[in-house]
Amino acid sequence: MFKVKGFNGILAIIIAVSMLLGGCGGTESSTGGSEIQASEPTNWEYTKDIPDPITATSGAEDVVLGDLENHGVMIHMPGGTFDAPTEVSLVNPDSAPGYDENEMNGLGAPIQITAGDGPVRLMQPVTITMKYNPEELGDDFETGAMYFGYFNESEWEYIKADVDTESRTLTFTTSHFCLFSKAKLTVDERIDQYVENEAVADWLKDQGNSMTEEALNSAIEHILIDNLKINDKSMIGQIYNSILEDDEWGSMVDNIKNGDPAMFNQNLQVLLGKKIVENVPASALSSALESLTGELGIETVEKASEAAGYVAEGRYRDAAKIIGEHIADQFMITKVGKFAVAAIESQIQTWKSEEVEAAYQAYKNGASSNVPWWGYQVEKGNFEDVWSQMGGAARQLELEAIRAQNEARLDAGMEPLTREEEDKIRAGVKKDLEDQFESRMKKDAEIEKKKEELQMIMDMYEESGFMEKGRWGWTDSYELETRLDVLMHFKDKLLKDTGRENIKSGSVHNEEAVAIEQLKTIAMEWFSTDDPAERQKAYEEFLQNEFGISMYPSANILNGVWSSAALIITEFDIGPPPEASDSSESSSEAGCDLSSLDIYNMVKAGLEEQKGQPLAVGMEVALDETGRGSLYIVDEEGDRTEMTATYNNGLLTAGGTVEGTGITMQGTVTESLGSISLTGSFKIDLSKEAWVKGTWTGNK
């Protein structure tokens, strides 16, 4: 798969598409917030594609049951799906339970998959793919509406599908067999699914403290044991506790929760040096610094000697600065932040899995043979039985945890995990999940309270028309879930800029919360115009009038290296695909080889995959007192792309060209609680008709 990574990845797209275009010449409606009345179940009407059961025996080898062309469904069962060879049956049932049309529309014929006499959990995740008919989806079709339905013996539950619009297929993995269906969810049900995920994600971010603290302990051990050769566990514990008790640690953890490892890394570097100097006896620290060898590099040894001199002179602040910047090497410090962010993000993605939510509900409520929940038959609170019956879902969690850590290690310049390290992660996945289950049992009331707050916000947005395409600047490329992400990010921005924690009902704020009517007022102001300057002016006037907060930072405050910055692709149009020439000779003359279509498809797939994903970039600003100067985008190897920049009344604008292709960036800059934030957009013009657009954010 074509991968986009950082600003260089976007530049690679610019060059690839510009050459492609130049050489080849290739040119839902919401309910408006009205109350939904309960309805009688809608009868399922369908024609059978599989009137008679088809069977296959699943054993040690992979087995495929059904085929897409003839049956509209294909089931891939890996070897070892069952403990012993087992016959699996697939059929369209004679009838299916009715569904609530306020939640979903049933599509096509449901499928009944059975193995043995009763519900069964699978030892390996099984992949199910079904064809869909575009004519059934209507003009308001969005891929985010496509789910699979699972009947839990009383009602339909929903499982998010991977949608391939080219092959017209839906795919998901499952660790149990039962009655499944294709389903198109309503706007209101999609909002409910979003709220559920956001409430759990909010709880999980609070759980990130323990993961960040584990990474901190690793960093301390690395500096003291590996670099300074001080192998004193009590001293390590003393430094560790001293950092946790420091007021600065809380704000640093917030950086991690918000996915900003750069700011965390920068602050940790300073704090570590300070706490090591404070807690390690001067004689021991001086001796350790003087004993450093050339293995760490000549510059490090020289700096260590300088730090030892400072310790001897009692200049502890200067010594702490050197330890933080040089002895606490950037490799380890960078690793700490990235690993903590990766761990938190991995947990959030884990809980978005319907299989994990089902396992938790079985753990919380129990499941009997009379009414099995997702195939579980366990006593309430028995984690060992739940884990055992998770089967393939458990294996999938282990694989995802290993993948996430390997990606973080690659990003930090480390070797992949060893077999022993992978085994340790597998063991940790089980223990972590048990801890999360126990924690969530205690926090369910808080999660429900968060859901109520989010639902209040969603109701306001829906009643104000923010869910509707064609209003508030939403183009067809903004699917519902993307619109919800943008709206939630705006809510988070308001909370951050006002120093509040949540949204409350009513029209008057307090010290902890912004009122829902205030959020509505400024959201309508913000999204009513595409002009960043008008947006910023209205936003700043609102904060000044409602909260007494002034947002204009001066130009000189923007100068220097920013702690973090990111670009997020939100929409793109790279034009129609090129047509391959009839011969290699003619294609060569036209400047377009026969692989152009492949390149086009790879670029398009890469953009689709990265759409909505943050692309981390380095950013530096150099402005004079009039607000004119340069903005630099810095890649991982230190190469800088310069753009002309201007800053006026809180609006930072930058532009430049790469390979003759224009790049424009525009963002509003705000100052709150001692930090600078930037929120804006970027556009890359590939040709007259082809472009990439997205959001631009930064922190300093």
N, C-alpha and C positions, 0 to 999 in steps of 0.2 A: 504494500500500500504506500502511495506517495504521502510522505509525512511533512508537515509544515512545522518548523521549529523557530520561534522567535522572529525578529525582524528580518534576518537573513533568509528565513523560509519564505516570507512574503516577497522579498526581493527576487528570490528564485522563481516564484510564480510570475512576477512581473516580466522577467526576462523570457521565461518559457512561453508565456501567452503572447507577449509582444512579438516574439519571433514567429510564433505559430500564426498569429493574425496577419503579420506583415508578409511572411513567406507564402502562406497558403491562401490568403485573401478570404478566409472564412469569416466570411462574415457571420363564514359561519355566523352565523347570526346568533346573538345571545338572547336570553329570555327577558333582559331588561330588569332583572332583579325581582320579578313578580313571584309571588308565593306559589310553590308547586304543590298541587294537591295529590294525595295518594291515589293510585289508579289500580284497576284490576289488571292482573298479569296479562300481557299480550301473548296470544297463541303463536307458536312457532310454525310457520308454513314453509315447507321445503320439498325438493325432489331429491330422492336418494341417488348418490353416486356409487355407494357401496351397499346394495340391498342385502347381499349375503356376506357373512363374515369371511374375511381373509385372514390367514394365520401364518405365523412363522415361529420357529423355535429360537430363542435367544440363549446363547451359551457362551463359550470362551471367545468366539470370533464376533466381529461387528456384523449386525444384521439390519437390513432395510425392509420395512413393511409398507406396502402401498407405493404408488408412484403418482407424481403430480399430474401428468397428462390424462391418465385414465381414471384416477380416483380423487384427484384434487388435494391429496394429502400424502406426505411421505414422513415416515417415522424412522429415525436412525438410532439404533440401540447399540452402544459400544459393547465390546466383549466384557463379561463380568457384571452385566447389569443385574443379574440375579446370582444367588449363591449356587444354584444348580440349573441345568438346562430347563427352560420354562417356555411353554407355548403361550404366545401372545395373540390376542384376537382384536381385529379392527372392523367396525361396522357403523353405518348410519342407523340410529335407533328408529323404531317405528314412530315414536313421538318424543318430544322433549319438553321439559318444564317451561312454563311461560316466564316471560321476563318483564321488568318494569321499564316501559318506554321512556320514563323520565330519566332513566340512567343509561340505557343502551338501545341500539337497534340490532337485532340478530341478523347475521348474514349467512346465507347458504345453509348447508346441512351440518348439524353437529356431528361429532364423532364419539363413539364409545370405545374405549380401549380397556381391555380386561386381561388379567393374567392370574390364573387360579380362581379360587372361589370367592375371594373377598378383597377388600382394599389392601394395597401392598405399597411399601416404600421401596425405591429402587437404589441399588448400590452404586450406580453411575448415572450422571445426568443424561437424560434422553432428549434428543432434539426433534421437535415436531415442526414441520413446514406445511402450510396450506396455501392454495391458490385463492385469490380473491377476484371478483368481477368488478371492474371500475364502474360499470353501469349501476351497480347497487349503492354506490357511495354518495351520489348527488354532487351538485356544483360546489358545495361548501367543504369538499373533502380536504382533510389535513392528515398527514401521517401520524400526528400526535393523537388522533382520535382512535387509531387502530389498536385494539387489544384482543386478547383471547379471553373467553369466558370459561369459568370453571364452576360447576354446580356442586355446592357443598352439602347436598341433601336437604337444604331448606331455601337457599337463594343463590343467585349468581354472584361470584366473586370475579375480579378482573386481574389479568396478568398482562403487563406491557409487552407488546410485540416489536420485533425488529422488522421494519418495513422495507422491502425492495420494490420500488415503483417500476423498475425496468422489467423485472421478471414477474411482477404482480404477485408477490408472495409475502406471507407473514411467517415469522419464525420465533420460537421461544424454546427454552429448555425446561424440563420438569423432572422431578424426582418422585413422581407418583402418577398412576394411571386412573382415569375416571372419565366423566363426560365433559368434553371440551367443545367450544364453539368459537367462531369468529364473531367479533362484536365491534360496532362503531359506537363509541361513547358519546353522550350528549355533552354540551358545553358545561353544564352544571356538574356532571359527574367527573369530568376532567378537572374542574376546579377543586372538587372534593379530594380527588387523588393528589393533586398538587399540595393542598393544604396539609394533608396527612403526612406527605413526605417532608415538607418544610418544618412542621412541628417536631418530627423526630430528628431531623438534621440539626435543628436548634439545640435540642437536648444533647446530641452527640458532640456538638462543638464544645459544650460545657464539660463533656467527658475527656476532652483533649488535654486537660491539665496533666493527667497521669502519664500520657504518652510524651508530652513535652518534658516532663520531669525525668522520665527515663532517658531521653536523649541528652538532657543536661548532665545527668550523672555520668554518661558515657564520655562527654566532653571533658569533664573534670578529671576522670580517670586517665584519659588520653594525655592531658597536659602534665599531670603530676606523675603518673606511673611511667608512661611511654617516653615523655620528653625530659622531665626533670628527675626521673628515677626516684621519686619520693613515694614509696609503697606503704603508706600509712592509712589504713582504712578509717580510723577515727578522725584523722585530719580531713580526709575526703568527705566524710559525713558532716563535719563541721562547716566546711565550705559550702556544701550542698544546702544545708539548713539555713546558712546565712543568706544565700541567694534567695531562697524561697520566702524568707521573712522580709526581704527588701521591698519597699513600696514600688520600685521600678519593675519588678518581676511581673506584677499583675498586668501592666500595660503591654509588656512584651508578649505575654501569653495571648492577649487580645490580637496582636499582630498575626500570630500563628492561626488563631481561629478564623481570622479574616483572609487567610491564604496569602499572607505577606511575609515570607521568610526573610526577605532582604533586610527589612527594618529590624526584625528579631535578631538576625545574625550580627548586625552592626552594634546593637545595644548589648548583646551577650558578650561580644568581644571586650567591650569596656568593663562590663560588670564582673566578668571572670577575673580579669587582671586585678581589679580592685579588691575582690574578696580573697584571692590567693595571697596578696600582700598583707591583708588584714589578719588572716588566720594562720599562715605558716610562719613559725618563728624566724626572726631575721637571720639568725646564724645558719639555720637549716636551708633557708631560701637562698642566701648568698652563696653557700657551698654548692648547692645544686646548680645554680646559674653558672658558676665558675667551672663546673665539671662537664658542661655540655660539649659534645664532640662535633667534629666536622660533618658527621652524618646528616645533620639537620641543615647544612649549608653554611658557608663562611659568614654570610650576612647575619644569620641567626646567632652564630657563636659570638660575633662582634657585638651584637645588640645585647646578648645575654651578659657579656662582660660589662657593658655599660650599665645594665640594670643592676648587676651586683654592686657596682660602685655607688649607685644611687641608694641601694639598701643600706650600705655601710655608712653613707652620709645622712641617713634618715630621710631622704627625699622619696618617700614611699609613693607619692602620687605619680612622679616621673617613672619610677620602677613599674608601677601598675600599668601605665600606658604602654611601655615596651612589652611587658608580658602579654597584654591583651592583643597588641598588634603584630607581634612577631613569634613569641613562644606558643601562644594559642593560634597555631597556624590556620590559615584561611580554609584549607582543605577540610579540617575537622569542623570548624565553625559553620561553614557553608552546609556541611552534611547534617548538622544538628537540625537547623531550620527546615531543610528540605525533607528530611526523614519524618519530622513531626507533622508537617503539612501533609505529606503522602499518607501517613498513618491515619490522620483524621479524615481525609478525603476518602480513603479506602473504607473506613467504617461507615461513612455516609452512604457510599455506593452499596455497601453490603446490606444496609437496612432498607434500601430501595428495592431489594429483591423480595418478591412476594413469597418466595420459599422461606426466607429468614423470618419475615413477619408471621407466616403460618406456624413456623417452629416456635416462635415466642408465644403465640396464642395457645398452642398446645401445651406449652410449659406453664403458662399462666392459668389456664382453665381446665386442663386435662382433656383427654379424648378417649371415648370408649368404643368398643366394637360395634355398639348399636348406632352411634352417630360419630363416625370417624372424621376427624378434621384433617383434610389433605392427606388422608391415609394413615394418620397417626393413631396409635392406641397406647396411650401413656397416662400415668397418674399425674395429677397436678403437682408441679414443682420438682418432678424427677428429671433433672437435666441429663443424666447418663443415658436414660432410655430415649429422650428426645434426640440427643446427639447420635446415638446408635441408629435410630430410625431416619434421621436426616439423610443418611446414605450419600447419594450423589450430590446433594446440596452441600453437604459438609466437605466433600472432595473439591467442589467448585470453590468454596470459600478459601480452602488451603491454596489452590492454584492461583486465585486472584491476589491473595496476600503475598505470595512469592513473586508474582508478576509486578505488583506495585513496588515492592522493595527493590527488585532488580532495575526497574525504570528509574527509581530515585538514585540508586547507586551509579547507574550509567550517567545520569545527569550530573552527579557529583564527581565523576571521573574515577569511579571505583570498579574493581573487578566484580563479575557476577557472583551471586551467592554460591558457596560450596555446598556439597551434598549434606554435610553435617549442619550447616547453617539453615538449609531448607528444612531439615527435620526439626530443628529447634523452632522454626516459624510455624510448622504444622502443629506442634504441641502447643504453641502459644495461641494459635487461632481458637482452639477448643476452650482454653482457659479464659481467653478474652471474651468469647461469646457468652460463656457462663456468667462472667462478671457483669457483662452488659445486660443480660437477662435479669439478674438480681437487682442491678441498679435501676433498670427501667421499671421493675415492679414497684420500687419505692418512689419513682418519679412520674408514674402514669398520671397522677392528678395534675402535676405541673404541665405535662405534655397536653393534657386535655384543656387546661387553661390557655396554653399557647395556641391551640387549635381554635378556641373560641375567639381569641384576639385576631388571628389570621382570617377567620371566616368573616368577622366584622369588617376587616379591611377589604376582603374580596367582595362582600356585599356592596360596600360603598363604591368600589371601582366598577362593579357591574351596573349598579343603578345609574352611575354617571356616564355610562356608555364606553368605558375604557376597554371592554372586552370585544368591541365590535370592530371588524375590519372597515377601513375607509374613514374612520374617525380618529381624531387625535394623532394623525400622522402615520397610522399603521398601514403599511402596504401589504400586498398579498404574500410577500416573503416572510412576514412575521406571523408564524403560527401561534396559536393560543398560548402554549407553554413559553414561547419566547417573549410574548407580550407580558405574561405574568412575571417572568424573570426581570424584565426592564422595570415594571411597576414596583416589584419588591426591592430592587436595587435603589430606586428613587426613594422609597420609604426608608431604607437603611441609611441613605445619604442624609436625609432630613434628621434622623435620630442622631447620627454622628455629629452633624454640624451644630445641633442644639444641645448635645451632651445628655440626651434622654435615653431611656432604656426600652420603652415600649410605647404602644398606641393605646389610648383610652377613649371611652365613649364621651360624647358631649362636644362642646365647642371651646372649652377653656383648658389650657395646659396646666401642669403642675411641675414640680422639680424633677419628677421621675418620668413623666410621660407627655407626649404630644397628643392633642385632642384629634379625634378622627375628622372633625369638620375642618380643622386647620390643614390636615393632610390633604383633604379633598380640595380646599381652596387653592393651595399652592400647586397641587398636581394639575388642576385645570389651567392654571396660569402657565405652568412649565410646558405642558404638552400641546398648548393651543398654538404654538409657533415653532417653526424650524430654525429661527434665527437665534444663534447662541448668545448674541449680545442682548437681545430682548429677554431671553430666558434668564440670563444672569442678572440683569437689572431688576426684573420682577422678583426673582428669588432673594436677592440681597435686600430689597426694600421690605419684603415680607419678613425676613429674619430680624431686620432692624425694628420694624413696627410691632411685631408680635412678641419677640423675645429679647429685644435690645442688644442684638448681636451684630457687630460690624464685620464684614467679610473681605474687605479689600486689602490684600497684602501688596507691599510695594515691589517694584521690579527687582531691586537688589536682593530681596529675600529669595527670589526664584533661582538665583545664580548658584552654580555648583552642580555636583552630582546628586541626583535624586535617589532616595532609598529604594524605590521600586517603581516600575511602570509596566503597563500591559496593554496589548491590543487584542480586541475580540472581534472576529469577523461576524457580522450579523446578517449580511446579504451580499449577493454577488450576481453578476451576469457576464459571462465570458463569451457571449455570442453563440451562434450555431456551430456545430462541429464541422471541421474541414472535410472536404471530399477528397478521398485518395485518388491519385492519378492512375491512368491505365497502365503506365509503364514506369519503371525506375528511371529511365532516361528523361522522360518528360517531367517527372516529379523533381528530378535533380535540376533541370533547367528552370523550373518555377521556384527553386529554393525551398522546396518542401518535400522531405523524404516520406516513404510509405509508413513511417512510424508516427506521423503527425497526429493521426486519429488516436493512437494509443497514448501519446503525450497529452492530448486534449482530455481524454477520459481520465487519465491519472491525475491531472491538475484539478479537474472538476471533482473527482472523488476525494482528493486531498482537501480541497476547500470545504466540501460537505462534511468531512470528518472533523475538521477544525472549527467549523461554524459553532459559535457559542463557547469555544474553549479559550481561556486566557493564554496569550502568547507573551511570555516575559521578555522584556527588553531593558537594556541599560539606557539611561537618559541623562543628559547634561545640558544645562542652560547657561548661556553667556550673553547678558543684556547690558546695555549701557544705561545711564540714568534716564534717557528718554524712552526706554522700553524697546529699543531696536538692538538686534544682534543675531545670534545663532542658536539653534537647537541641534544637539548631536544625539543620534541614535548609535549606541555602542554595542557591538556584538560580543560573543563570549571570548573571542580572541583579541579583543581590544580595538578592532577596526571601527572607525567612526564614519558615519554618514552625516554630512552637514546639511542643514536646511536653514534658509533665512527665516528669522523669527521676529515677531513684534508682539508687544504686550501693552494693553490699554484697558483701564477700568475692569480688571479681573479677567480679561479675555486674552489668552495666549494663542497666537496663530503662527503656523510654520508651513513652509512649502519648499519643494525641491524637485529635481528630476533624477531618475535612474534609467540609463539606457534610453533616454528620450521620453520616458514615461513619467507623467506628473503625479506627485504625491502632495496632498494637502491635509493638514491636521489643525484642528481648532478645538480649544477646550477652555472651560471656565475654571478659574483658580480661586480657591477659598482657603481661609485660615481659621482654625478652630483649635482651642486648647493647646496651642503651641506647635501644631503641625500644619503643613501645607498639603492640600489635596487638589487634584486636577480631574475634572470629568468632562469628556468631550467626544469627538468623533474623528475619524480619518476617512479619506477616500483615495483610492488608487485608480487613475484613469488609464486603462490598458489600450483603449482606442476610443473612437467616437461613441461606439455602442457598448463597449465592454468595460466593466469596472468592478472593483471590490470596495465595499463599505463596512464600517464597523465602529466600535466604541474605543476610546482612548482614555486611560486612567493613569494616575501617578500619585505618589506620596513622597513627601520630603520632611 
